[in-house]
Amino acid sequence: MTVADECGYFIGYFYYRYIAQNKSRAIASPDHVSEDLDVCDLMHRYTNDVIASCAFGCQVNSVKDKENEFYRTGQSLFELSTLQRTKLILAMYFPSIAKSFGLKVFEEKDLSFFQNLVKDTMEYREKNKIERPDMIQLLIQASNGSLKSDEADIKTEKIKREWSQQDLVAQVFVFFIAGFETSATTLSLTFHELAVNPLVQEKLYAEIKTLHDTKGKLLYDNINELKYLDCVINETLRKWSPALIMDRVCTKPYELPPPREGGKPTKLNPGDFVYNMVNSIHLDRKHYPEPDVYKPERFSEENKHEIKPFTFMPFGIGPRTCIDDTQSELRATTSLSLLTYSAGAATQSGSWPLTQEIARVVCPVPSPASPSLVAPAGLALQRTRFAMLEIKVLLYNLMLNFKILKCEKTTDPIVLKPHELNIFAQGGTWVKLEART
């Protein structure tokens, strides 16, 4: 079974457990409306299982097995104690001191879980000659000195690096940390915004319905035709950027201009740390008029030229951009299209047939034709594509089958809950689903 098939299976089960059942209940109810749905919980389980499959090669179903060890360990990484928060501050502001004392932010049991998982998986595959198109396989090839591709082999001398077991574990661990929470947050807040902005939702539905009626199914080749869907996701990322802070290290002397008239310039020296609040740019009226209003049209073909360079960077920017940038796009897109396809095919047979074309949308296997795949920037690109497609697919399928409605628990306007690392709506994201008949 390929990674695409496994992701398709999970989305199928997700559809059956939450979407198909809610649709049956909604249609059976007098007003065709489902019970309240906890979007945050569902999206975290969805992103957890997709990463478990694509990064770690594990078959996990957190919708069915709610207390599985992989999901519980992932959740604990974001529930920091006072001591852990103190260590995190020391690691951020005094990295040399933290390194000299060997400070670890995360608990040893959580680190050991991922270390043993990666180590055992790699040893089992090498011993039994098993290959699987996922991140673990790419790291195995990297550690052996050659990444196979259709065009040519990448030899060790082109990748001038020795990979230790710890290095390999770190790559997968960071992949999980970056991809698990940010993608779930983006999906949850998109649901929330669509619930409180019905005109935006209906415009998005019209675009998705047109593609569905003319093309039949969502494919990797036509997903880019959903221009308004891109606008919706980008507006969510602008208003609720998952990258709260960008930190960079100055490499050469530089003088920043005065922040305001009458102010003084700021001199930066090599080695200085620079912290930049992303939301302070995204919500600046100089760059985005009415910044608190949810307006996807800002990113339309007609208006996107008005967006100034370096004023939209939800995952950071440059070679050190967040590795979840691509991953989020892929997850979103894939989720949306599969739900639509499954609505017609799965409800009759009880199984989840997945065509090769749709599988490519869910989890297209990247071609490791370049050493950049094992470098930070190259890995970032692959993960950004993966995440964004994952988001789009889920939204596509959901919008084809349901209207997203406010319920008594839906907060409007959205107010954020104070949190150390991530963003959540105060009180969570709760909606109702009304079946489109």
C-alpha positions in Angstrom: 0.0 0.0 0.0 1.4 3.4 -1.0 1.5 6.5 1.2 -1.2 7.9 -1.0 -3.5 4.9 -0.5 -3.0 5.1 3.3 -3.8 8.8 3.4 -6.8 8.1 1.2 -7.9 5.3 3.6 -7.8 7.7 6.6 -9.7 10.5 4.7 -12.2 7.8 3.8 -12.6 6.7 7.4 -12.7 10.4 8.4 -15.5 10.9 5.9 -17.4 7.9 7.1 -17.1 8.6 10.8 -17.8 12.3 10.8 -19.1 13.4 7.4 -21.2 10.6 6.2 -22.8 10.0 9.6 -23.4 13.7 10.1 -24.9 13.9 6.6 -27.3 11.0 7.3 -28.4 12.6 10.6 -28.7 16.0 9.0 -30.8 14.7 6.2 -33.0 12.8 8.6 -33.5 15.8 10.9 -36.3 18.2 10.1 -33.9 21.1 9.3 -31.1 18.9 7.7 -28.7 20.2 10.4 -26.2 18.0 12.2 -25.1 18.0 15.9 -22.4 20.4 17.1 -19.0 19.5 15.7 -15.7 20.0 17.6 -13.5 21.1 14.7 -10.3 21.6 16.6 -10.3 18.0 17.9 -11.1 16.5 14.6 -8.5 18.5 12.6 -5.8 17.6 15.1 -6.5 13.9 14.7 -6.6 14.3 10.9 -3.2 16.1 10.7 -1.7 13.7 13.3 -2.6 10.6 11.2 -1.4 12.0 7.9 2.0 13.0 9.4 2.3 9.6 11.1 1.9 7.9 7.8 4.0 10.2 5.6 6.8 10.9 8.0 7.0 7.9 10.3 5.5 5.2 8.1 3.0 4.3 10.8 -0.7 3.4 10.3 -2.6 5.3 12.9 -6.3 6.0 13.1 -6.9 8.7 15.8 -10.5 9.0 14.9 -11.2 5.4 15.7 -8.5 4.9 18.4 -8.7 8.2 20.3 -6.1 7.4 22.9 -3.4 5.9 20.7 0.2 6.5 21.9 1.2 8.5 18.8 -1.6 11.0 19.3 -1.1 11.3 23.0 2.6 11.8 22.7 2.1 14.5 20.0 -0.4 16.3 22.2 2.0 16.3 25.2 4.7 18.1 23.2 2.5 21.2 23.1 1.4 21.1 26.8 4.5 22.7 28.4 5.0 22.9 32.1 6.5 26.0 33.8 9.9 24.3 33.9 9.7 23.5 30.2 8.7 27.1 29.3 11.7 28.3 31.3 14.0 26.0 29.4 12.5 27.1 26.1 13.2 30.8 26.9 16.8 29.9 27.9 17.2 27.9 24.7 15.9 30.8 22.6 17.7 33.7 24.2 20.8 32.0 25.5 21.4 29.0 23.2 25.1 28.6 24.1 24.3 28.4 27.8 21.5 26.0 27.2 23.7 23.8 25.1 26.5 23.8 27.6 24.1 22.6 30.3 22.5 20.1 28.0 19.0 21.5 28.6 16.1 19.6 26.9 12.8 21.3 26.5 10.8 18.2 25.9 10.4 15.3 28.3 12.7 12.3 27.9 9.9 9.9 27.5 8.5 11.8 24.5 11.9 12.1 22.9 12.6 8.4 23.5 9.2 7.5 21.8 10.2 9.2 18.6 13.8 8.1 18.7 12.9 4.5 19.2 10.1 4.7 16.5 12.5 6.1 13.9 15.4 3.8 14.9 13.2 0.6 14.9 11.5 1.5 11.7 14.8 2.1 9.8 16.4 -1.1 11.2 13.3 -3.2 10.3 13.2 -1.8 6.7 16.9 -2.3 6.1 16.9 -5.8 7.5 13.9 -6.9 5.5 14.7 -4.9 2.4 11.4 -2.9 2.6 11.0 0.4 0.7 8.1 2.8 1.2 7.7 6.2 -0.4 7.9 8.4 2.7 10.3 10.6 4.6 11.9 7.7 6.5 12.9 6.2 3.2 14.4 9.4 2.0 16.4 9.6 5.2 17.6 6.0 4.9 18.8 6.8 1.4 20.5 10.0 2.6 22.3 8.1 5.4 23.5 5.5 2.8 24.9 8.3 0.6 22.6 8.0 -2.3 19.1 9.2 -3.1 17.6 7.3 -6.0 15.7 9.2 -8.7 14.3 8.6 -12.2 17.0 10.8 -13.7 20.2 10.0 -11.9 21.6 8.9 -8.6 22.8 11.5 -6.1 26.2 10.3 -4.9 27.7 10.9 -1.5 30.2 13.4 -2.8 27.4 15.7 -3.9 25.9 15.7 -0.4 28.9 16.5 1.7 27.5 15.4 5.0 27.6 12.5 7.4 24.2 11.7 8.9 24.2 10.3 12.4 21.2 8.5 13.9 20.4 11.6 16.0 20.4 13.8 12.9 17.9 11.6 11.2 15.6 11.4 14.2 15.8 15.2 14.5 14.6 15.7 10.9 11.5 13.6 11.4 10.9 15.1 14.9 10.9 18.7 13.5 8.7 17.5 10.6 6.1 16.4 13.2 6.4 19.4 15.5 6.0 21.9 12.6 3.3 20.0 10.7 1.0 18.7 13.4 -0.2 21.9 15.1 0.0 24.6 12.4 -2.0 22.7 9.7 -4.7 21.8 12.2 -4.9 25.4 13.4 -5.2 26.7 9.8 -8.0 24.2 9.0 -9.8 25.0 12.3 -9.8 28.7 11.8 -10.8 28.5 8.2 -13.8 26.5 9.3 -14.5 29.1 11.9 -14.2 32.0 9.4 -16.5 30.3 6.9 -19.1 29.8 9.6 -19.2 33.5 10.5 -18.8 34.7 6.9 -21.6 33.0 4.9 -21.2 35.1 1.8 -17.5 34.0 1.5 -18.6 30.4 2.1 -21.2 30.5 -0.7 -18.7 32.1 -3.2 -16.3 29.4 -2.4 -19.0 26.7 -2.8 -19.9 28.1 -6.2 -16.3 27.8 -7.4 -15.9 24.3 -6.1 -19.3 23.2 -7.5 -18.3 24.6 -10.9 -15.1 22.6 -10.9 -16.9 19.5 -9.7 -19.6 19.8 -12.4 -17.1 20.4 -15.3 -14.2 18.2 -14.3 -15.9 15.5 -12.4 -13.3 15.1 -9.7 -10.5 16.9 -8.1 -7.0 16.1 -9.5 -3.6 17.3 -8.9 -3.7 18.8 -12.4 -6.8 20.9 -11.9 -6.6 21.8 -8.2 -4.8 25.1 -9.1 -8.0 26.2 -10.9 -9.6 26.8 -7.5 -8.4 30.4 -7.3 -10.8 31.6 -4.7 -9.9 28.6 -2.5 -6.4 29.9 -2.5 -7.6 33.3 -1.6 -9.6 31.9 1.4 -6.7 29.9 2.8 -4.3 32.9 2.3 -6.7 35.2 4.1 -6.9 32.8 7.0 -3.1 32.6 7.1 -2.9 36.4 7.0 -5.3 37.0 9.8 -4.3 34.0 11.9 -0.7 33.4 11.0 0.7 30.2 12.6 4.2 31.7 12.6 3.9 34.1 15.5 7.5 35.1 15.6 10.3 35.0 13.1 13.8 34.9 14.6 16.9 35.5 12.5 20.6 35.9 13.3 22.4 38.9 11.8 25.4 37.9 9.6 26.9 41.3 8.8 26.7 44.9 10.2 23.4 46.6 9.2 21.6 49.8 10.3 17.8 49.7 10.5 16.1 53.1 9.7 14.3 55.0 12.4 10.9 53.3 13.2 9.1 56.6 13.3 9.8 60.3 12.6 12.2 61.6 15.2 13.3 58.1 16.2 16.8 56.7 16.2 18.2 54.1 13.8 19.1 50.7 15.2 22.5 49.2 14.5 22.8 45.5 14.2 26.0 43.5 14.6 27.0 40.0 13.4 25.6 37.5 15.9 22.6 39.7 17.0 19.3 38.0 17.3 16.3 39.8 15.5 12.8 38.9 16.5 9.9 40.0 14.3 6.2 39.6 15.2 4.5 38.4 12.0 1.0 39.5 13.0 2.2 43.1 13.5 2.8 43.2 9.8 -0.3 41.2 8.7 -2.6 43.3 10.8 -1.0 46.7 9.9 -3.5 49.0 8.3 -0.7 50.4 6.1 -0.4 47.1 4.3 -4.0 45.7 4.7 -6.9 48.1 4.9 -9.5 46.9 7.4 -7.1 44.2 8.7 -9.7 42.7 11.1 -12.1 42.0 8.3 -12.0 38.6 6.6 -11.6 39.5 2.9 -10.2 36.7 0.7 -10.5 39.0 -2.3 -7.2 40.7 -1.1 -5.4 37.8 -2.7 -7.4 37.7 -6.0 -5.6 38.0 -9.4 -7.0 41.6 -9.6 -5.8 42.7 -6.2 -2.7 40.6 -5.2 -0.4 43.0 -7.0 -1.2 45.5 -4.2 0.3 43.3 -1.6 3.8 44.6 -0.8 6.7 42.2 -0.9 7.6 40.8 2.6 4.2 41.8 4.1 2.7 38.4 3.7 4.8 35.6 5.4 2.6 33.3 7.4 5.3 30.6 7.6 8.2 33.0 7.5 10.2 33.7 4.4 13.5 32.9 2.8 15.6 29.7 3.0 14.6 29.4 6.7 10.9 29.4 6.1 8.8 27.1 8.2 8.8 23.6 6.9 5.0 23.4 7.4 4.4 25.9 4.6 4.2 23.4 1.8 2.9 20.6 4.0 -0.1 22.6 5.0 -1.0 23.5 1.4 -1.0 19.9 0.4 -3.0 18.6 3.3 -5.7 21.2 2.9 -6.1 20.7 -0.8 -6.2 17.0 -0.6 -8.7 16.9 2.2 -11.1 19.0 0.3 -11.2 17.1 -2.9 -11.3 13.6 -1.4 -14.4 14.4 0.7 -16.3 15.3 -2.4 -15.3 12.2 -4.3 -16.0 9.9 -1.3 -19.5 11.4 -0.8 -20.7 9.7 -4.0 -18.6 6.6 -4.2 -18.2 5.5 -0.6 -21.7 5.8 0.8 -23.0 3.1 -1.4 -20.3 0.4 -1.2 -19.1 1.1 2.3 -15.5 1.0 1.0 -13.3 3.9 0.0 -12.2 3.5 -3.6 -9.4 5.9 -4.4 -8.4 6.5 -8.0 -4.7 7.0 -8.7 -5.4 10.6 -9.8 -7.0 11.5 -6.5 -4.3 9.6 -4.6 -1.7 11.9 -6.3 -3.6 14.9 -4.8 -3.7 13.4 -1.4 0.0 12.6 -1.1 2.0 12.9 -4.3 5.4 11.3 -3.7 8.1 13.9 -4.3 10.9 13.0 -6.7 14.2 13.2 -4.8 16.1 14.3 -7.8 18.0 17.0 -5.9 20.2 17.0 -2.8 18.1 19.9 -1.6 15.5 17.4 -0.5 17.7 16.6 2.5 18.6 20.3 3.1 16.5 22.6 5.2 15.2 24.8 2.3 14.4 21.8 0.0 12.6 19.9 2.8 10.7 23.1 3.6 9.4 23.3 0.0 8.2 19.7 0.0 6.4 20.1 3.3 4.8 23.4 2.4 3.2 21.8 -0.7 2.1 18.8 1.3 0.4 20.8 4.0 -1.4 23.2 1.6 -2.8 20.4 -0.5 -4.0 18.6 2.6 -6.0 21.6 3.6 -7.4 22.2 0.2 -8.7 18.7 -0.3 -10.5 18.6 3.0 -12.2 21.9 2.3 -13.1 21.0 -1.2 -14.9 17.9 -0.2 -16.6 19.4 2.8 -17.9 22.4 0.9 -19.4 20.1 -1.7 -21.5 18.3 0.8 -22.3 20.7 3.6 -22.9 24.3 4.6 -20.9 25.3 7.7 -23.2 27.0 10.1 -22.8 28.8 13.4 -24.0 27.1 16.6 -24.5 28.4 20.1 -20.8 27.6 20.9 -19.4 29.5 17.8 -17.7 32.7 18.9 -18.3 35.7 16.7 -16.1 37.7 16.4 -13.2 35.3 16.9 -11.1 36.0 20.0 -7.9 34.1 20.5 -7.2 32.1 23.6 -3.9 32.9 25.3 -1.3 30.2 24.6 2.4 29.8 24.7 3.0 28.4 21.2 -0.1 28.2 19.1 -3.3 30.0 18.3 -6.8 28.8 19.2 -10.2 30.5 19.2 -11.4 31.2 22.7 -13.8 28.4 23.6 -12.7 26.4 20.6 -14.1 26.1 17.1 -17.6 24.6 17.1 -19.9 24.5 14.1 -22.9 22.7 12.7 -23.1 21.0 9.3 -26.2 21.4 7.1 -26.4 18.8 4.3 -26.6 20.1 0.8 -29.4 18.3 -0.9 
